[in-house]
C-alpha cells in the first residue's frame, strides 16, 4: 500500500471514528432528516448541553456537520446529506447477519 492510499484510509477511519458513538450516530441520523438546533438535540438525546456540544464538536472536526449561528441559537446540518445512505448500508449488513444467524440456528 502506498503512502497516498494509506493517508486516505486514515482520513476515512477518522470520519468513521467520529461517528462511533451512539449519541453521535443519533445526531447524524437526525441531521439526515433535517437541520437541528443544539437545544433540540439536547432534548432529543436527553443529555446536558455541554455533552451534546462536545459530540457536535467531534462531528464538526471530522467534517461531518456544519453549523450556522442564528441570533443566540446554533443550527447544525450534515455537510454531506448522502450520509443517510451509509446508514442504509449498515442496516443491510445487520439484516443480512440476522438472516444468516437465523438460518444457522435452524
MMTF fields as JSON, N, C-alpha, C and O atoms, coordinates in Angstrom:
{
  "mmtfVersion": "1.0.0",
  "mmtfProducer": "UNKNOWN",
  "numBonds": 423,
  "numAtoms": 424,
  "numGroups": 106,
  "numChains": 1,
  "numModels": 1,
  "chainsPerModel": [1],
  "groupsPerChain": [106],
  "chainIdList": ["A"],
  "bondAtomList": [4, 2, 8, 6, 12, 10, 16, 14, 20, 18, 24, 22, 28, 26, 32, 30, 36, 34, 40, 38, 44, 42, 48, 46, 52, 50, 56, 54, 60, 58, 64, 62, 68, 66, 72, 70, 76, 74, 80, 78, 84, 82, 88, 86, 92, 90, 96, 94, 100, 98, 104, 102, 108, 106, 112, 110, 116, 114, 120, 118, 124, 122, 128, 126, 132, 130, 136, 134, 140, 138, 144, 142, 148, 146, 152, 150, 156, 154, 160, 158, 164, 162, 168, 166, 172, 170, 176, 174, 180, 178, 184, 182, 188, 186, 192, 190, 196, 194, 200, 198, 204, 202, 208, 206, 212, 210, 216, 214, 220, 218, 224, 222, 228, 226, 232, 230, 236, 234, 240, 238, 244, 242, 248, 246, 252, 250, 256, 254, 260, 258, 264, 262, 268, 266, 272, 270, 276, 274, 280, 278, 284, 282, 288, 286, 292, 290, 296, 294, 300, 298, 304, 302, 308, 306, 312, 310, 316, 314, 320, 318, 324, 322, 328, 326, 332, 330, 336, 334, 340, 338, 344, 342, 348, 346, 352, 350, 356, 354, 360, 358, 364, 362, 368, 366, 372, 370, 376, 374, 380, 378, 384, 382, 388, 386, 392, 390, 396, 394, 400, 398, 404, 402, 408, 406, 412, 410, 416, 414, 420, 418],
  "bondOrderList": [1, 1, 1, 1, 1, 1, 1, 1, 1, 1, 1, 1, 1, 1, 1, 1, 1, 1, 1, 1, 1, 1, 1, 1, 1, 1, 1, 1, 1, 1, 1, 1, 1, 1, 1, 1, 1, 1, 1, 1, 1, 1, 1, 1, 1, 1, 1, 1, 1, 1, 1, 1, 1, 1, 1, 1, 1, 1, 1, 1, 1, 1, 1, 1, 1, 1, 1, 1, 1, 1, 1, 1, 1, 1, 1, 1, 1, 1, 1, 1, 1, 1, 1, 1, 1, 1, 1, 1, 1, 1, 1, 1, 1, 1, 1, 1, 1, 1, 1, 1, 1, 1, 1, 1, 1],
  "groupList": [{"groupName": "UNK", "atomNameList": ["N", "CA", "C", "O"], "elementList": ["N", "C", "C", "O"], "formalChargeList": [0, 0, 0, 0], "bondAtomList": [1, 0, 2, 1, 3, 2], "bondOrderList": [1, 1, 2], "singleLetterCode": "X", "chemCompType": "L-PEPTIDE LINKING"}],
  "groupTypeList": [0, 0, 0, 0, 0, 0, 0, 0, 0, 0, 0, 0, 0, 0, 0, 0, 0, 0, 0, 0, 0, 0, 0, 0, 0, 0, 0, 0, 0, 0, 0, 0, 0, 0, 0, 0, 0, 0, 0, 0, 0, 0, 0, 0, 0, 0, 0, 0, 0, 0, 0, 0, 0, 0, 0, 0, 0, 0, 0, 0, 0, 0, 0, 0, 0, 0, 0, 0, 0, 0, 0, 0, 0, 0, 0, 0, 0, 0, 0, 0, 0, 0, 0, 0, 0, 0, 0, 0, 0, 0, 0, 0, 0, 0, 0, 0, 0, 0, 0, 0, 0, 0, 0, 0, 0, 0],
  "groupIdList": [1, 2, 3, 4, 5, 6, 7, 8, 9, 10, 11, 12, 13, 14, 15, 16, 17, 18, 19, 20, 21, 22, 23, 24, 25, 26, 27, 28, 29, 30, 31, 32, 33, 34, 35, 36, 37, 38, 39, 40, 41, 42, 43, 44, 45, 46, 47, 48, 49, 50, 51, 52, 53, 54, 55, 56, 57, 58, 59, 60, 61, 62, 63, 64, 65, 66, 67, 68, 69, 70, 71, 72, 73, 74, 75, 76, 77, 78, 79, 80, 81, 82, 83, 84, 85, 86, 87, 88, 89, 90, 91, 92, 93, 94, 95, 96, 97, 98, 99, 100, 101, 102, 103, 104, 105, 106],
  "secStructList": [7, 7, 2, 2, 2, 2, 2, 2, 2, 2, 2, 2, 2, 2, 2, 2, 2, 2, 2, 7, 1, 2, 2, 2, 2, 2, 2, 2, 2, 2, 2, 2, 2, 7, 7, 3, 3, 2, 2, 2, 2, 2, 2, 2, 2, 6, 7, 7, 2, 2, 2, 2, 2, 2, 2, 2, 2, 2, 2, 2, 2, 6, 6, 1, 3, 3, 3, 3, 3, 3, 6, 6, 3, 3, 3, 3, 3, 3, 1, 1, 6, 6, 2, 2, 2, 2, 2, 2, 2, 2, 2, 2, 2, 2, 2, 2, 2, 2, 2, 2, 2, 2, 2, 2, 6, 7],
  "xCoordList": [0.859, 0.0, 0.908, 1.845, 0.616, 1.456, 1.01, -0.056, 1.846, 1.582, 0.294, -0.448, 0.03, -1.179, -2.435, -3.368, -2.447, -3.611, -3.761, -4.87, -2.653, -2.692, -3.221, -4.0, -2.805, -3.285, -4.792, -5.496, -5.285, -6.737, -7.492, -8.557, -6.948, -7.598, -7.614, -8.592, -6.549, -6.516, -7.571, -8.212, -7.756, -8.781, -10.175, -11.025, -10.41, -11.697, -11.937, -13.046, -10.897, -11.016, -11.363, -12.146, -10.801, -11.103, -12.572, -13.203, -13.113, -14.526, -15.396, -16.343, -15.08, -15.866, -15.723, -16.698, -14.528, -14.325, -15.159, -15.688, -15.268, -16.054, -17.511, -18.181, -18.01, -19.408, -19.571, -20.698, -18.483, -18.514, -18.932, -18.224, -20.066, -20.647, -22.158, -22.619, -22.933, -24.393, -25.018, -25.893, -24.584, -25.169, -24.815, -25.643, -23.576, -23.193, -23.905, -24.276, -24.096, -24.877, -26.305, -26.878, -26.86, -28.207, -28.262, -29.186, -27.265, -27.221, -27.161, -27.89, -26.3, -26.166, -27.462, -27.876, -28.109, -29.398, -30.438, -31.183, -30.489, -31.455, -31.14, -32.044, -29.873, -29.498, -29.686, -29.803, -29.716, -30.023, -31.485, -31.842, -32.324, -33.742, -33.932, -34.657, -33.266, -33.384, -32.369, -31.849, -32.09, -31.171, -31.833, -33.058, -30.999, -31.495, -30.645, -29.46, -31.275, -30.5, -29.987, -30.505, -28.969, -28.364, -29.406, -29.413, -30.281, -31.285, -32.215, -32.596, -32.581, -33.422, -32.688, -33.241, -31.437, -30.658, -30.454, -30.487, -30.245, -30.069, -31.304, -31.197, -32.469, -33.728, -33.92, -34.31, -33.651, -33.867, -32.958, -33.385, -31.704, -30.734, -30.926, -30.676, -31.369, -31.55, -30.243, -30.048, -29.347, -28.06, -27.949, -28.752, -26.963, -26.797, -26.166, -25.588, -26.294, -25.841, -24.348, -23.939, -23.539, -22.092, -21.72, -20.806, -22.421, -22.159, -22.52, -21.748, -23.7, -24.14, -23.205, -22.861, -22.8, -21.876, -20.551, -19.966, -20.074, -18.833, -19.0, -18.116, -20.115, -20.379, -20.426, -19.863, -21.088, -21.172, -19.799, -19.502, -18.974, -17.615, -16.797, -16.063, -16.928, -16.223, -16.686, -15.87, -17.999, -18.547, -18.12, -17.834, -18.079, -17.67, -16.192, -15.808, -15.374, -13.937, -13.644, -12.662, -14.481, -14.31, -14.888, -14.752, -15.533, -16.095, -17.461, -17.917, -18.116, -19.412, -20.56, -21.51, -20.472, -21.539, -20.993, -19.794, -21.905, -21.601, -22.583, -23.688, -22.184, -23.073, -23.3, -22.524, -24.391, -24.742, -25.404, -26.395, -24.852, -25.413, -26.507, -26.308, -27.661, -28.8, -29.264, -29.953, -28.883, -29.171, -28.39, -27.166, -29.097, -28.418, -28.429, -27.922, -29.004, -29.112, -28.117, -27.794, -27.639, -26.735, -27.437, -27.89, -27.518, -28.148, -27.083, -26.083, -27.311, -26.382, -27.087, -28.291, -26.288, -26.762, -25.632, -24.468, -25.978, -24.944, -24.279, -24.959, -22.978, -22.27, -22.492, -22.501, -22.671, -22.868, -24.14, -24.101, -25.267, -26.546, -26.593, -27.429, -25.725, -25.775, -25.308, -25.287, -24.932, -24.566, -25.717, -25.498, -26.933, -28.088, -27.976, -28.44, -27.367, -27.176, -26.205, -26.332, -25.239, -24.319, -25.093, -24.835, -26.041, -26.833, -27.718, -27.952, -28.21, -28.985, -28.109, -28.565, -26.854, -25.924, -25.663, -25.61, -25.502, -25.282, -26.501, -26.361, -27.688, -28.92, -28.955, -29.376, -28.523, -28.483, -27.538, -27.845, -26.384, -25.431, -26.066, -25.939, -26.747, -27.385, -28.47, -28.574, -29.279, -30.333, -29.741, -30.242, -28.679, -28.02, -27.456, -27.603, -26.818, -26.261, -27.361, -27.196, -28.476, -29.597, -30.16, -30.476, -30.284, -30.777, -29.835, -30.271, -28.537, -27.548, -27.567, -27.449, -27.716, -27.78, -29.032, -28.98, -30.155, -31.41, -31.308, -31.798, -30.672, -30.514, -29.562, -29.761, -28.543, -27.56, -28.146, -27.678, -29.165, -29.742, -30.97, -31.643, -31.264, -32.424, -32.113, -32.96],
  "yCoordList": [-1.17, 0.0, 1.236, 1.332, 2.175, 3.372, 4.408, 4.286, 5.425, 6.444, 7.212, 7.506, 7.534, 8.301, 7.517, 8.063, 6.256, 5.423, 5.273, 5.338, 5.074, 4.955, 6.235, 6.179, 7.386, 8.667, 8.793, 9.233, 8.409, 8.467, 7.516, 7.859, 6.331, 5.369, 5.877, 5.668, 6.538, 7.113, 8.195, 8.285, 9.013, 10.058, 9.431, 9.887, 8.4, 7.702, 7.112, 7.175, 6.548, 5.973, 7.046, 6.792, 8.232, 9.327, 9.731, 10.013, 9.76, 10.103, 9.042, 9.368, 7.783, 6.704, 6.698, 6.449, 6.968, 7.026, 8.147, 8.003, 9.25, 10.377, 9.988, 10.524, 9.079, 8.651, 7.455, 7.036, 6.901, 5.652, 5.853, 5.451, 6.465, 6.636, 6.715, 7.395, 6.033, 6.027, 7.423, 7.656, 8.34, 9.689, 10.411, 11.122, 10.224, 10.879, 10.245, 10.941, 8.937, 8.289, 8.829, 9.089, 8.991, 9.543, 10.942, 11.267, 11.769, 13.127, 13.1, 13.832, 12.265, 12.188, 11.707, 12.239, 10.715, 10.243, 11.359, 11.529, 12.111, 13.215, 14.311, 14.86, 14.625, 15.669, 15.212, 16.042, 13.912, 13.405, 13.7, 13.801, 13.838, 14.158, 15.656, 16.08, 16.46, 17.916, 18.572, 17.937, 19.844, 20.55, 20.723, 20.751, 20.836, 20.956, 21.958, 22.136, 22.612, 23.473, 22.618, 21.535, 23.124, 22.395, 22.092, 21.003, 23.046, 22.839, 21.665, 20.904, 21.516, 20.378, 19.067, 18.115, 19.028, 17.794, 17.436, 16.263, 18.442, 18.213, 17.54, 16.584, 18.05, 17.476, 16.064, 15.16, 15.873, 14.575, 13.497, 12.362, 13.859, 12.894, 12.677, 11.587, 13.719, 13.616, 13.792, 13.223, 14.582, 14.858, 16.353, 17.127, 16.755, 18.19, 18.858, 18.197, 20.174, 20.963, 20.781, 20.708, 20.707, 20.59, 19.247, 19.18, 18.186, 16.865, 16.85, 16.37, 17.379, 17.419, 18.309, 17.979, 19.423, 20.325, 19.634, 19.836, 18.821, 18.077, 17.078, 16.958, 16.366, 15.433, 16.175, 15.713, 17.306, 18.096, 18.601, 18.671, 18.946, 19.399, 18.295, 18.553, 17.072, 15.928, 15.736, 15.528, 15.806, 15.629, 16.765, 16.543, 17.968, 19.117, 19.018, 19.29, 18.634, 18.498, 17.447, 17.565, 16.434, 15.378, 15.777, 15.038, 16.945, 17.406, 16.843, 16.915, 16.281, 15.629, 16.632, 16.546, 17.579, 18.566, 19.98, 20.233, 20.879, 22.307, 23.017, 22.528, 24.165, 24.912, 26.314, 26.838, 26.894, 28.264, 28.927, 28.426, 30.05, 30.776, 31.709, 32.462, 31.635, 32.497, 33.125, 32.494, 34.364, 35.005, 34.326, 34.215, 33.87, 33.182, 31.668, 30.945, 31.181, 29.737, 29.281, 30.02, 28.045, 27.455, 26.247, 25.349, 26.242, 25.152, 24.311, 24.833, 23.009, 22.077, 21.355, 21.102, 21.04, 20.257, 19.35, 19.59, 18.313, 17.455, 18.196, 18.836, 18.116, 18.716, 17.897, 18.436, 16.595, 15.681, 14.881, 13.882, 15.314, 14.652, 13.162, 12.442, 12.688, 11.274, 10.337, 9.122, 10.876, 10.006, 9.096, 8.024, 9.515, 8.665, 7.329, 6.31, 7.323, 6.079, 5.146, 3.924, 5.725, 4.902, 4.114, 2.931, 4.781, 4.1, 3.026, 1.99, 3.257, 2.227, 1.0, -0.134, 1.231, 0.124, -0.635, -1.865, 0.08, -0.563, -1.412, -2.538, -0.868, -1.634, -2.906, -3.954, -2.834, -4.02, -5.072, -6.264, -4.635, -5.571, -6.248, -7.46, -5.473, -6.039, -7.044, -8.106, -6.709, -7.619, -8.91, -9.999, -8.783, -9.957, -10.846, -12.067, -10.238, -11.005, -11.703, -12.847, -11.021, -11.617, -12.814, -13.844, -12.676, -13.797, -14.99, -16.127, -14.72, -15.807, -16.499, -17.721, -15.714, -16.284, -17.135, -18.224, -16.641, -17.398, -18.721, -19.752, -18.681, -19.906, -20.892, -22.104, -20.372, -21.232, -21.911, -22.976, -21.304, -21.881, -22.734, -23.162, -22.983, -23.84, -25.278, -26.146],
  "zCoordList": [0.0, 0.0, 0.0, 0.793, -0.899, -0.958, 0.074, 0.677, 0.263, 1.291, 1.049, 1.987, -0.209, -0.53, -0.161, 0.426, -0.506, -0.178, 1.333, 1.862, 2.014, 3.471, 4.105, 5.056, 3.588, 4.117, 3.932, 4.84, 2.762, 2.508, 3.426, 3.938, 3.634, 4.529, 5.96, 6.679, 6.384, 7.729, 7.892, 8.94, 6.869, 6.926, 6.991, 7.757, 6.2, 6.248, 7.641, 8.172, 8.212, 9.556, 10.575, 11.49, 10.437, 11.358, 11.27, 12.289, 10.063, 9.893, 10.552, 11.268, 10.316, 10.924, 12.446, 13.155, 12.949, 14.403, 15.024, 16.126, 14.311, 14.833, 15.018, 15.901, 14.215, 14.332, 15.256, 15.521, 15.749, 16.507, 17.961, 18.884, 18.145, 19.479, 19.275, 18.358, 20.111, 19.911, 19.826, 18.991, 20.672, 20.632, 19.334, 18.765, 18.869, 17.618, 16.429, 15.484, 16.47, 15.411, 15.404, 14.345, 16.578, 16.698, 16.091, 15.345, 16.416, 15.882, 14.359, 13.69, 13.822, 12.361, 11.73, 10.7, 12.321, 11.794, 11.811, 10.846, 12.893, 12.984, 11.972, 11.341, 11.821, 10.87, 9.422, 8.521, 9.198, 7.855, 7.507, 6.333, 8.537, 8.329, 8.12, 7.22, 8.968, 8.871, 9.792, 10.71, 9.543, 10.434, 11.801, 11.923, 12.804, 14.179, 14.942, 14.659, 15.918, 16.803, 17.959, 18.233, 18.621, 19.734, 20.803, 21.377, 21.07, 22.127, 21.787, 22.676, 20.506, 20.104, 20.319, 20.869, 19.882, 20.022, 21.488, 21.86, 22.307, 23.742, 24.335, 25.103, 23.97, 24.458, 23.913, 24.653, 22.639, 21.997, 22.583, 22.795, 22.841, 23.363, 24.856, 25.37, 25.55, 26.995, 27.74, 28.814, 27.166, 27.806, 28.03, 27.509, 28.797, 29.034, 27.804, 26.942, 27.755, 26.619, 26.352, 25.193, 27.385, 27.182, 26.55, 25.727, 26.929, 26.349, 24.877, 24.047, 24.55, 23.152, 22.337, 21.202, 22.908, 22.212, 21.92, 20.855, 22.858, 22.639, 21.496, 20.647, 21.466, 20.372, 19.038, 18.046, 19.02, 17.792, 17.37, 16.178, 18.325, 18.029, 17.358, 16.404, 17.857, 17.263, 15.821, 14.924, 15.604, 14.259, 13.333, 12.156, 13.866, 13.051, 12.69, 11.552, 13.643, 13.418, 12.348, 11.616, 12.257, 11.259, 9.901, 8.926, 9.837, 8.577, 8.254, 7.112, 9.258, 9.05, 9.117, 8.338, 10.042, 10.207, 10.011, 10.13, 9.711, 9.634, 10.541, 10.776, 11.05, 11.927, 11.386, 10.587, 11.852, 11.472, 12.665, 13.198, 13.077, 14.216, 13.696, 12.743, 14.347, 14.03, 15.331, 16.132, 15.526, 16.802, 17.896, 17.821, 18.918, 20.024, 19.855, 20.713, 18.754, 18.535, 17.471, 16.541, 17.629, 16.65, 16.039, 16.748, 14.709, 13.982, 13.294, 12.8, 13.27, 12.639, 11.493, 11.526, 10.485, 9.339, 8.897, 9.218, 8.163, 7.591, 6.443, 5.642, 6.356, 5.237, 3.98, 2.873, 4.15, 3.024, 3.298, 4.015, 2.73, 3.031, 2.698, 3.245, 1.824, 1.438, 2.549, 2.355, 3.71, 4.832, 5.231, 5.797, 4.941, 5.21, 4.497, 5.01, 3.322, 2.569, 3.283, 3.199, 3.982, 4.768, 5.818, 6.037, 6.463, 7.486, 6.874, 7.497, 5.67, 4.977, 4.734, 4.882, 4.363, 4.14, 5.439, 5.438, 6.528, 7.828, 8.192, 8.669, 7.965, 8.237, 7.392, 7.882, 6.14, 5.273, 5.821, 5.791, 6.323, 6.917, 8.128, 8.299, 8.967, 10.154, 9.78, 10.393, 8.772, 8.327, 7.77, 8.046, 6.991, 6.413, 7.522, 7.478, 8.503, 9.622, 10.413, 10.834, 10.614, 11.353, 10.587, 11.183, 9.268, 8.452, 8.539, 8.72, 8.408, 8.465, 9.832, 9.919, 10.885, 12.229, 12.382, 12.952, 11.876, 11.96, 11.19, 11.65, 10.024, 9.233, 9.913, 9.842, 10.563, 11.225, 12.464, 12.865, 13.069, 14.285, 14.023, 14.96, 12.759, 12.426, 12.706, 12.492]
}
